[in-house]
Amino acid sequence: MSEEAANVSRSAPKLNERILSSLSRRSVAAHPWHDLEIGPGAPNVFNCVVEITKGSKVKYELDKKTGLIKVWGPLFCFQIVLPISQDLTLDSYIARNLQVDRVLYSSVVYPHNYGFIPRTLCEDNDPLDVLVLMQEPVLPGCFLRARAIGLMPMIDQGEKDDKIIAVCADDPEYKHYTDIKELPPHRLTEIRRFFEDYKKNENKKVAVNEFLPTSTAVEAIQYSMDLYAEYIMLSLRR
């Protein structure tokens, strides 16, 4: 093995069956994690896929194997795919196209649209999470352009689970923000409080550290892009 290949082997995460199956699975439907391009402006401006709508108490999440959005609630689990029509309402879209990860146990809702950045990979074998500030709620499964303005370091049950804080690059009310310090202090307090509290009733501990600037967020995105590329290279070699 060459020195370059050895370095890649050491830095890339262990092969994960969930990711590998989604890479090798042949399907007509595109996989939002692998098939959607991150965009030419990355790591500063990038595409992101919305999993959870602003104001929602339901935690939708990407199903790594199928590429669909899932919800596992206490009493239900569904996954039905039908064509999307122009007159589809939010409720009918969710009922017909999404699978639920869970309903939040606490009396809180997501303060902003939440999702992931395609073609990125973190140490937990998931794509990089992103919270996108914008005026309106967005349907789960849609994608939009976002600009990184900061990073929220977070520890979820003892494991690193950092979140990119971003603004919608095409929202006239938010697109002028370039760094997290430009946001109103109360907005940051709301975001921090939500993530500190949203798992408390599940007896799960979450710790949020001080928000970090744009430069740190861009570095984190670039690192996750490189990790994803290394993983793909290793998978192809196999």
Disulfide bonds with the S-S distance in Angstrom:
none
